[in-house]
Amino acid sequence: MPRLLAVGHVTRDRRGEGDVLAGSVSYAALAARRLGWEAAVLTAAGPDFEPERELPGVPVFLRRSSATTRFVNLYDEDGARRQLVTARADAVDFEALPDDWSDPDALLLGPVVGELDGLGATELGASSVGAIAQGFVREIDAAGLVSPRDWVQPERDLPGVHVLFLSEHDLSDADDRARELLALVPMVALTRGWKGLTLLTRAGAHHVPSLPRAEVDPTGAGDVFAAAFLVRYHESGDPLEAAAFAACAASCVVEGVGASTLGDREEVMRRIALRDRLLEEGEWDE
């Protein structure tokens, strides 16, 4: 069975009903498992995080910290997110990673608060490597308020990365920055929520439509997209096929709270067929 390793902080996100487990690595690992892969998480978290209960079936290689990273998320009508960090775990390192996970089939760098601090993809032997940009382009002030910032050292953070996942909300000039970052990575997937994404390669740019669904909770959609892209790209070697697969996988998770509506492979393939049919019939404008 192919394996995906997700590296970054698990988090607690404040919701109306209380705190729920979140973080890019949590969504990514659970999504990869639903798609038929083995998945593991390398993270740092406080004593309140119980891996066996909260990520059942997912090996967690854990650095214990005094606290688990905590967020409060607020969404605007256009899907833009405002965040507040109320606690923060220690940086993540490779000390807790066992030797038999040093060469996963796919590696996803998924920082949320800059916790990788120079930890690079080249230190592991992964065949397909992705990085989620959001944790590299955030500034957290003394009150915990999160705001975008320019990427300080992308040339340090991106060696060995095959695809960078960047949301249009991560940076105010995301389209221009995506093109600039192509100097450091072969591909950039610039995601645009229900509108789909632009897949940029050094050969050109391609619009990839999504499957718009009624959103209950958009949290985690980009993380599921990233994991599903790596899964399908590793399997097929086709980035456009991987992007369509990932967009339809992400359409599942927005329909429920947290990771409650992750789609399996059969469901994702059904949604790809539905998306393609609706596009052929002109049901919506790409």
Secondary structure, 3 states (H helix, E strand, C coil): CCEEEEECCCEEEEECCEEEEECHHHHHHHHHHHCCCEEEEEEEECCCCCHHHHCCCCCEEEEECCCCEEEEEEECCCCCEEEEEEECCCCCCCCCCCHHHCCCCEEEECCCCCCCCCCCHHHCCCCEEEEEHHHHCEEECCCCEEEECCCCCHHHHCCCCCEEEEECCCCCCHHHHHHHHCCCCCEEEEECHHHCEEEEECCEEEEECCCCCCCCCCCCHHHHHHHHHHHHHHHHCCHHHHHHHHHHHHHHHCCCCCCCCCCCHHHHHHHHHHHHHHHHCCCCCC
